[in-house]
Every structure is written in C-alpha cells, then in structure tokens.
Amino acid sequence: MTAPAALRYFLTYRGIALPLVLTEELAPEALRHRNTYFRAAYDAQGRMLWVEKLVYDEVEMRHDYRWADDGSLCGATVSMPDEEPRELRPGG
C-alpha cells in the first residue's frame, strides 16, 4: 500500500462521480470548530487514496480508491458503519 503524501481537510464535496470532488479546504487548526468535515489522504501524484466523512469525530463514510498505473481510477470501496462495504467502478 502506498503511504499518503499528505492529509487534507475539507468542508464538503460536489458531484456524484468517483472520486469525490472535495471543496472548501480547511486548515487543520479550523477542525476544532467543526462537527462535520472530510479528511482525505493523497499520494505523491496528487491522487486521492481515501476519504472519510467525520461527524463528531466518528467516521460516517469512507471511500478507498484504487488507481491504475496510467493514473485512471480502477475502482472504490465504500464503507459505512453497520453496512457491508460496497465495491464501485467508475461510471457505474
């Protein structure tokens, strides 16, 4: 597994396509004033490896992304509490 190059934080996302398009980046020090936010890890090429939606410090949703050598998205695993993880493919 590739180690993340950076953790970044966001207020929300837009669209429904994979990977999620996160918007309104937050500085880490701004998190203490937020009940809900997104935390994402990126590799050295800037590809999102995973993203979590946190609500009151609990993970409410997580996407783990898989990338091909050419940089295209191969698929994602979507996990939510109390549900079986779902496998998704781009465009599907």
Buried (B, 14 or more C-beta within 10 A) or exposed (E): EEEBEEEBBBBEBEEEEBBBEBEEEBEEEEBEEEEEBBBBBBBEEEBBBBBBBBEEEEEEBBBBBEBEEEEEBEBBBBBEEEEEEEEBEEEE
